[in-house]
Amino acid sequence: MSALNTLPATFPVTIFWKVDSMHNDLNGKARNHPARALTLDNSRYDQLRLAIDKHAIVSATDKFGTIVEANDTFCSISGYSREELIGKNHRIVKSGIHPDSLYREMWATITSGNVWQGTVCNRKKDGGYYWVEATIVPILDEQGQPWRYISIRTDITELKQAHEQLEQELVRTQALLEALGEGVLGVDHSGTCTFINPAALAMLGYDQEQVLGKDSHQLFRCTFDRNSQATEMECPVINTLRDGISRKTDDIYLFRNDGTPLPVSLSVSPIGSMDAGWGAVAVFHDLTSRKAMEAGLIAARDEAQSANRAKSRFLSNMTHELKTPLNAILGFGQLLEADPALNPDQYDSVMEITNAGRHLLDLVNEVLDLAKIESGCPSLKITSVSLDELVNECLALTQPLAASRGICFMVPTDSGCLLRADRIRMKQALVNLLSNAVKYNSSNGQVRLEYELCGERHIRIHVLDSGAGIAAERLPELFQPFQRLGQELGEVEGTGIGLAITKKLIEAMGGRVGVASTPGKGSDFWLELPLQPEEID
C-alpha cells in the first residue's frame, strides 16, 4: 500500500476497498507493499472507522508508538479502559513471548512507510493472553514521513487455541502411530500412499521415500492367495475406496519389498466423503508367527494322529493274538470244571484259572474295543431309540449284580423320550455306568436314575450312587484309559477302560459325558444325547 497522506483538516487517504472487506484486503497484501494514495474527508473517514470498529480491534498511535485512539473492542478484549490506554505506549499490551526481532522488523517496516501484517500475541490487563491477526498502516505527512499509525486487528484467540489443540492432537496421534506395533497405511482417493508408520515400513521392508506418493496396490499387491496374481478386484483397500465400506479380513497377504508374501490380518476404514472421494486407512497385523504356530500345531496333530493309529493297530493285532490262546485256556478250564474226578481243592484251582481267564478276556475285548474307537473305526448305526426300553434292558443285565450286594434301583416312570443314538453302543455305555454305580456303591445302598432336559434338543441321563464319592481333583482322571484312581488292589475287579470307552462312544454319537461327586455322599455320572426331532416338536 502506498503512503497515506494527510492534511491538518482532511485525511487524503487512498481507500478503494469496501468497508466489509477492508481487513481481508489488507491481509491479502504482502508485507512491505507500498500504500496507494487517495483522499477521503473526515466524515467519510468517521463512517469507515465506525464500521471497522464494530468488527475489529482498532487503535491509533503517534509516530512514537503512543496510543492516541482506542476503540471499544480494544478496551473490551485487553481489559484496559480507554483512559488507561490513551497516552501509553503500545508496549502496554506486549506479551513478551515473541523475540525482539519481530518488533524490530515491524517497526522498521512501518517507519519506512510500508504496511506491516502478521500474527501477534498480546497481554491483557489481568495477565491473560490474546492472539490477533494485525495490519498496521502508516499515515504520512506532506513530506512522506509517518506521523500516525493505524492498527487494525482481528481477535483469533479461539482459532489459535483450536489450532494449537489440533497440533497437539496431531503430535499425540503421530506418536501413537509411530509407537504402534500394528502397521498403519493411509491412502487418498486414488490409492496413492499418503502416510505409513514405522511398524509398517519394518514389516514390508521399505523406506518412507519408497512408499509416499506411490500407488499402494502396485507396491503391496494385496491378495488372498500368496501364489496368485494380485488383482484390484479382490483388494480390500481398493474396494473401500470405491464404495466407502469398512472391511476386515483375518487371512490375506501383502508383498514385501523383496517380493516375499507377508500374511496379515487387515482392517480398512474409509475417510473423507463420497463427494470428495473416499480415502482409506488400513491397519494390519503380522501373522507370520501365528501361521508358523498353526503349521506346527497341524504337524504335531498329524504326528499324534499317526502315532495313535499305529498304537491302535498294535493293540488290535496284539489282542487278536492274545484271544486265541485265551480261548484255548478257557475251553480246557471249562472241560476240567465238568470233570467229576476233581477233588474240591482241584476244582477251586480250576475255577481260579477260568475266572482269571474270563477277566483277561474281558480286558482284551475292551482294549480291542478302545483301539477300534480311537482308530475311528466304530461302526455306528444312529436310529431312534426308546429311552424307557433301553433303561429296562440295562437294568435287567445289572440287576443280578445289584441283588448280590443289596443295591436297589430307583427309576423314573415312563418318560416317553426317543433318543438319536446307536442302540447297541448306547446300551453298552449305560450298562457300564450302572455296573460301576453298583460295584463302587456301599452295601445295601441305592442307584438312582434321573432325566433332565437340556434346552430343547438334548436330554441328560443321570446315574447317581450312594458310594464313597470321589475327590474333586481326581475327577478329570476318570475318563482316561487304564485309570482306576488307586482301586487296582481293591476288591472290585475292573480294567480302567470302561469310562474311557463310554466317553468316546457318547461323543461319537454327538453327546457328552460328565461327572459330579461329593466325598462321603456319592457320585453323579451323566450322559447327554440329542433327542429324536419329533420329540423336540
MOKA-V437359 format. One record per residue. N is the residue number from 0. SS is DSSP state (2 for helix, 1 for strand, 0 for the rest). Layout:
[[N,SS] [N,SS]]
This chain:
[[0,0] [1,0] [2,0] [3,1] [4,1] [5,0] [6,0] [7,0] [8,0] [9,0] [10,1] [11,0] [12,0] [13,0] [14,0] [15,0] [16,0] [17,0] [18,2] [19,2] [20,2] [21,2] [22,2] [23,2] [24,2] [25,2] [26,2] [27,2] [28,0] [29,0] [30,0] [31,0] [32,0] [33,1] [34,0] [35,0] [36,0] [37,0] [38,0] [39,1] [40,0] [41,2] [42,2] [43,2] [44,2] [45,2] [46,2] [47,2] [48,2] [49,2] [50,2] [51,2] [52,2] [53,2] [54,2] [55,0] [56,1] [57,1] [58,1] [59,1] [60,1] [61,1] [62,0] [63,0] [64,0] [65,1] [66,1] [67,1] [68,1] [69,1] [70,0] [71,2] [72,2] [73,2] [74,2] [75,2] [76,2] [77,2] [78,0] [79,0] [80,0] [81,2] [82,2] [83,2] [84,2] [85,0] [86,0] [87,0] [88,1] [89,2] [90,2] [91,2] [92,2] [93,1] [94,0] [95,0] [96,0] [97,0] [98,0] [99,2] [100,2] [101,2] [102,2] [103,2] [104,2] [105,2] [106,2] [107,2] [108,2] [109,2] [110,2] [111,0] [112,0] [113,1] [114,0] [115,1] [116,1] [117,1] [118,1] [119,1] [120,1] [121,1] [122,1] [123,0] [124,0] [125,0] [126,0] [127,0] [128,1] [129,1] [130,1] [131,1] [132,1] [133,1] [134,1] [135,1] [136,1] [137,1] [138,1] [139,1] [140,0] [141,0] [142,0] [143,0] [144,0] [145,1] [146,1] [147,1] [148,1] [149,1] [150,1] [151,1] [152,1] [153,1] [154,1] [155,0] [156,2] [157,2] [158,2] [159,2] [160,2] [161,2] [162,2] [163,2] [164,2] [165,2] [166,2] [167,2] [168,2] [169,2] [170,2] [171,2] [172,2] [173,2] [174,2] [175,2] [176,2] [177,2] [178,2] [179,0] [180,0] [181,0] [182,1] [183,1] [184,1] [185,1] [186,1] [187,0] [188,0] [189,0] [190,0] [191,1] [192,1] [193,1] [194,1] [195,1] [196,0] [197,2] [198,2] [199,2] [200,2] [201,2] [202,2] [203,2] [204,0] [205,0] [206,0] [207,2] [208,2] [209,2] [210,2] [211,0] [212,0] [213,0] [214,1] [215,2] [216,2] [217,2] [218,2] [219,2] [220,0] [221,0] [222,1] [223,0] [224,0] [225,0] [226,0] [227,0] [228,0] [229,0] [230,0] [231,2] [232,2] [233,2] [234,0] [235,2] [236,2] [237,2] [238,2] [239,2] [240,2] [241,2] [242,2] [243,0] [244,0] [245,0] [246,1] [247,1] [248,1] [249,1] [250,1] [251,1] [252,1] [253,1] [254,1] [255,0] [256,0] [257,0] [258,0] [259,0] [260,1] [261,1] [262,1] [263,1] [264,1] [265,1] [266,1] [267,1] [268,1] [269,1] [270,1] [271,1] [272,1] [273,0] [274,0] [275,0] [276,1] [277,1] [278,1] [279,1] [280,1] [281,1] [282,1] [283,1] [284,1] [285,1] [286,0] [287,2] [288,2] [289,2] [290,2] [291,2] [292,2] [293,2] [294,2] [295,2] [296,2] [297,2] [298,2] [299,2] [300,2] [301,2] [302,2] [303,2] [304,2] [305,2] [306,2] [307,2] [308,2] [309,2] [310,2] [311,2] [312,2] [313,2] [314,2] [315,2] [316,2] [317,2] [318,2] [319,2] [320,2] [321,2] [322,2] [323,2] [324,2] [325,2] [326,2] [327,2] [328,2] [329,2] [330,2] [331,2] [332,2] [333,2] [334,2] [335,2] [336,2] [337,0] [338,0] [339,0] [340,0] [341,0] [342,0] [343,2] [344,2] [345,2] [346,2] [347,2] [348,2] [349,2] [350,2] [351,2] [352,2] [353,2] [354,2] [355,2] [356,2] [357,2] [358,2] [359,2] [360,2] [361,2] [362,2] [363,2] [364,2] [365,2] [366,2] [367,2] [368,2] [369,2] [370,2] [371,2] [372,2] [373,2] [374,0] [375,0] [376,0] [377,0] [378,0] [379,0] [380,0] [381,1] [382,1] [383,1] [384,1] [385,1] [386,2] [387,2] [388,2] [389,2] [390,2] [391,2] [392,2] [393,2] [394,2] [395,2] [396,2] [397,2] [398,2] [399,2] [400,2] [401,2] [402,2] [403,2] [404,0] [405,0] [406,0] [407,1] [408,1] [409,1] [410,0] [411,0] [412,0] [413,0] [414,0] [415,0] [416,0] [417,1] [418,1] [419,1] [420,1] [421,1] [422,2] [423,2] [424,2] [425,2] [426,2] [427,2] [428,2] [429,2] [430,2] [431,2] [432,2] [433,2] [434,2] [435,2] [436,2] [437,2] [438,2] [439,0] [440,0] [441,0] [442,0] [443,0] [444,0] [445,1] [446,1] [447,1] [448,1] [449,1] [450,1] [451,1] [452,1] [453,1] [454,0] [455,0] [456,0] [457,1] [458,1] [459,1] [460,1] [461,1] [462,1] [463,1] [464,1] [465,0] [466,0] [467,0] [468,0] [469,0] [470,0] [471,2] [472,2] [473,2] [474,2] [475,2] [476,2] [477,0] [478,0] [479,0] [480,0] [481,0] [482,0] [483,0] [484,0] [485,0] [486,0] [487,0] [488,0] [489,0] [490,0] [491,0] [492,0] [493,0] [494,0] [495,0] [496,0] [497,2] [498,2] [499,2] [500,2] [501,2] [502,2] [503,2] [504,2] [505,2] [506,2] [507,2] [508,0] [509,0] [510,0] [511,1] [512,1] [513,1] [514,1] [515,1] [516,1] [517,1] [518,0] [519,0] [520,0] [521,1] [522,1] [523,1] [524,1] [525,1] [526,1] [527,1] [528,1] [529,1] [530,1] [531,0] [532,2] [533,2] [534,2] [535,2] [536,0]]
